[in-house]
Amino acid sequence: MSNLNLTLKIWRQRNPKDNGKLVTYNVKNISEHASFLEMLDILNEDLIKKGDNPVAFAHDCREGICGSCGCYINGRAHGPASGTATCQLHMRTFRDGDTITIEPWRAKAFPVIKDLVVDRSAFDRILQKGGYVSVNTGAAPDANEIPIAKPIADEAFTGAACIGCGACVAACPNASAMLFTAAKISQLALLPQGKPERYERVEDMIAQMEHEGFGNCTNIGACSLECPKEIGQNHIARLNREYILAKAFNPPKSTEVEAV
């Protein structure tokens, strides 16, 4: 087992009003088997011992499930490994003597709270506008009561795999949230339980997405490339079809959006 000595350039920002800057740190004897977040833990332990403020970074499950750990690593969302969240990235991906630049997501809709932590509540407000099924179904139905073809179920599960980390927004030059919104709309559009509210769902969620200040999708593809769950752009195509159908067949109405 080999250990790594690394130079870290980390974005430090005390609060949303602070300008922030990159600060250089050196860490030594980092195990190649340590995760990226464990490496930051070691750095923070050293900073605390020295009486300095630790680096604030978001994390929870550390298993690639919760989506809270996202940050920009050497110019890529979640770092150099594909299909991997930041918490799943291991230090064996890097080499001894490397310089690693670590920054928060950069998007108007994701304001920096402190250091590497950003406010992703814009995603929550998009979901609140329709990312659910509101029909009262009573007790849980039998699993086989509503037959669903396996290819459709698999495709719906692919959309449901989105963990809302925000890598798609951070990777997109337009800071678009289309892949996130599409995954949440697509998973329900494919299933019979989501059909009754399909038109209201897509109109309301897109209206909220635009209200939050996310950019437009121009089919660059960086979102799917950097998505830790490797969700494809076919879901964006499905969102567009759902939106066209909603405009064609759903009576016009006043769409309200959640205040930021």
C-alpha positions as a printed Julia matrix, in Angstrom:
260×3 Matrix{Float64}:
   0.0    0.0     0.0
   1.39   3.41   -0.97
   0.6    6.75    0.58
   0.16  10.06   -1.21
   1.47  13.55   -0.56
  -0.82  16.07   -2.21
  -1.31  19.78   -2.71
  -4.92  20.9    -2.38
  -6.31  24.16   -3.71
  -9.69  24.52   -2.02
 -12.33  27.22   -2.45
 -12.86  28.96    0.9
 -15.84  31.27    1.33
 -17.04  32.27    4.8
 -20.63  33.07    3.83
 -22.78  33.87    0.75
 -21.68  37.53    0.79
 -17.95  36.78    0.97
 -16.0   36.94   -2.31
 -14.14  33.73   -1.54
 -10.77  32.51   -2.84
  -8.69  29.4    -3.44
  -6.48  28.48   -0.49
  -3.57  26.03   -0.77
  -3.09  23.18    1.72
  -0.67  20.26    1.86
  -1.71  16.82    3.06
   0.71  13.97    3.64
   0.6   10.19    3.98
  -2.92   9.81    2.57
  -3.74   6.16    1.96
  -4.56   5.34   -1.65
  -7.5    3.34   -0.3
  -9.03   6.36    1.47
 -12.08   7.96   -0.07
 -11.95  11.57   -1.23
 -14.13  12.69    1.67
 -11.95  10.78    4.14
  -9.0   12.74    2.77
 -10.92  15.97    3.5
 -11.68  14.64    6.99
  -7.94  14.17    7.6
  -7.26  17.71    6.36
  -9.95  19.11    8.67
  -8.53  17.25   11.67
  -5.16  18.89   11.02
  -6.77  22.31   10.59
  -8.68  21.97   13.85
  -5.51  20.95   15.7
  -3.86  24.11   14.37
  -6.8   26.25   15.48
  -7.96  26.97   11.91
 -11.49  26.67   10.55
 -12.2   23.31    8.91
 -13.34  23.15    5.29
 -17.13  22.94    5.06
 -18.34  20.28    2.64
 -21.71  18.53    2.33
 -22.03  14.81    2.97
 -24.39  12.29    4.49
 -24.61   8.66    3.33
 -21.12   8.45    1.77
 -22.45   5.61   -0.38
 -23.47   7.46   -3.55
 -27.14   7.52   -2.57
 -28.03  10.88   -1.01
 -26.44  13.17   -3.62
 -25.24  15.76   -1.1
 -21.48  15.39   -1.57
 -21.02  17.06   -4.95
 -18.08  19.33   -5.71
 -15.91  20.23   -8.69
 -12.59  18.36   -8.67
  -9.87  19.34  -11.16
 -12.45  20.84  -13.51
 -14.9   17.93  -13.46
 -18.09  17.41  -11.49
 -17.42  14.68   -8.89
 -13.87  14.26  -10.17
 -12.09  12.23  -12.87
 -13.94   8.91  -12.45
 -17.11   8.41  -14.53
 -20.35   7.16  -12.98
 -19.06   8.04   -9.51
 -20.22  10.47   -6.84
 -17.59  12.41   -4.88
 -18.01  10.15   -1.85
 -17.28   7.08   -4.02
 -14.08   8.57   -5.43
 -10.93   7.01   -3.97
  -7.48   8.5    -3.67
  -5.93   5.74   -5.81
  -7.37   7.76   -8.71
  -4.63  10.33   -8.06
  -0.85  10.15   -8.02
   1.71  11.12   -5.41
   2.59  14.81   -5.76
  -0.62  15.76   -7.59
  -2.27  19.14   -7.17
  -6.03  18.87   -6.73
  -8.32  21.89   -7.17
 -11.63  21.58   -5.31
 -14.49  24.01   -5.9
 -18.25  24.17   -5.22
 -20.92  23.87   -7.91
 -21.06  27.06  -10.0
 -24.63  28.06  -10.87
 -26.84  31.05  -10.14
 -29.54  28.73   -8.83
 -27.02  27.05   -6.46
 -25.67  29.91   -4.31
 -22.66  29.08   -2.14
 -23.49  28.8     1.56
 -19.95  28.22    2.82
 -16.78  26.82    1.22
 -17.86  23.77   -0.84
 -21.49  23.76    0.36
 -24.16  25.14   -1.96
 -27.91  25.65   -1.56
 -29.66  23.09   -3.79
 -33.17  23.79   -2.49
 -34.14  24.89   -6.03
 -34.32  21.17   -6.83
 -36.71  20.66   -3.92
 -39.03  23.37   -5.19
 -39.09  21.8    -8.66
 -40.06  18.45   -7.13
 -42.74  20.08   -5.02
 -44.46  21.24   -8.21
 -45.17  17.74   -9.47
 -42.49  15.14   -8.83
 -44.93  12.8    -7.12
 -48.25  10.97   -7.56
 -51.01  12.55   -5.48
 -53.74   9.97   -6.12
 -54.92   8.36   -2.88
 -54.36   4.66   -3.46
 -55.22   3.46    0.04
 -53.33   0.4     1.21
 -50.3   -0.74   -0.76
 -51.5   -2.71   -3.82
 -50.14  -6.11   -4.71
 -46.91  -5.85   -6.68
 -48.39  -7.7    -9.67
 -51.77  -5.95   -9.67
 -50.74  -3.49  -12.41
 -48.68  -5.31  -15.06
 -45.79  -3.2   -16.38
 -43.53  -4.45  -19.15
 -39.96  -4.96  -17.98
 -38.39  -2.57  -20.57
 -40.72   0.2   -19.36
 -40.07  -0.6   -15.71
 -36.31  -0.6   -16.33
 -36.46   2.76  -18.11
 -38.57   4.26  -15.31
 -36.07   2.95  -12.76
 -33.23   4.6   -14.68
 -34.93   7.98  -14.26
 -35.73   7.25  -10.62
 -32.03   6.57   -9.99
 -31.33  10.33  -10.09
 -29.98  11.4    -6.69
 -30.38  15.14   -7.28
 -26.7   15.9    -6.68
 -26.61  18.79   -9.16
 -23.66  17.55  -11.21
 -25.72  18.0   -14.39
 -26.22  21.68  -13.58
 -22.58  22.21  -12.62
 -21.29  20.5   -15.77
 -23.61  22.33  -18.17
 -22.2   25.58  -19.63
 -25.76  26.95  -19.41
 -26.32  25.7   -15.84
 -29.4   23.87  -17.1
 -31.45  21.59  -14.84
 -33.07  19.76  -17.73
 -31.55  16.35  -16.97
 -32.66  16.44  -13.34
 -36.16  17.65  -14.2
 -36.41  15.21  -17.11
 -35.45  12.23  -14.94
 -38.12  13.1   -12.38
 -40.79  13.67  -15.05
 -39.74  10.69  -17.17
 -39.95   8.11  -14.39
 -43.6    9.0   -13.75
 -44.56   9.53  -17.39
 -43.63   5.91  -18.12
 -45.76   4.39  -15.36
 -49.57   4.09  -15.3
 -49.67   5.67  -11.83
 -48.24   8.87  -13.28
 -50.57   9.22  -16.27
 -53.5   11.11  -14.65
 -51.34  14.13  -13.72
 -48.88  13.97  -16.63
 -49.8   17.28  -18.28
 -49.98  19.36  -15.09
 -46.76  17.79  -13.87
 -44.58  18.69  -16.84
 -45.96  22.22  -17.2
 -45.65  23.04  -13.5
 -42.17  21.55  -13.05
 -40.75  23.26  -16.13
 -42.28  26.58  -15.07
 -40.65  26.25  -11.65
 -37.32  25.24  -13.22
 -37.31  28.37  -15.34
 -38.34  30.52  -12.37
 -35.35  29.26  -10.38
 -32.95  30.75  -12.93
 -31.54  27.59  -14.51
 -30.31  27.98  -18.09
 -31.67  26.45  -21.27
 -30.67  23.06  -22.65
 -28.69  23.2   -25.87
 -27.96  19.46  -26.15
 -24.27  19.71  -25.29
 -24.4   16.41  -23.39
 -22.1   17.3   -20.48
 -24.95  16.59  -18.05
 -25.19  12.89  -18.94
 -21.41  12.55  -19.16
 -20.9   13.77  -15.59
 -24.03  12.24  -14.04
 -22.91   9.75  -11.35
 -25.9    7.56  -12.24
 -25.21   7.9   -16.0
 -28.75   9.03  -16.83
 -29.06   9.5   -20.58
 -30.39  12.4   -22.63
 -33.23  10.21  -23.87
 -35.02  11.36  -20.72
 -34.72  14.97  -21.88
 -36.26  13.93  -25.19
 -39.15  12.34  -23.29
 -39.62  15.53  -21.24
 -39.86  17.54  -24.45
 -42.47  15.16  -25.85
 -44.49  15.35  -22.64
 -44.35  19.15  -22.74
 -45.53  19.28  -26.37
 -48.42  16.95  -25.55
 -49.35  19.04  -22.53
 -49.47  22.21  -24.62
 -51.51  20.45  -27.3
 -54.08  18.68  -25.11
 -54.11  20.37  -21.7
 -56.39  23.42  -21.29
 -54.4   26.62  -20.65
 -54.14  27.64  -17.03
 -52.22  30.02  -14.83
 -49.08  28.24  -13.64
 -47.93  29.34  -10.2
 -44.35  28.97   -9.09
 -42.79  28.7    -5.67
 -41.05  31.85   -4.46
 -37.31  31.53   -4.0
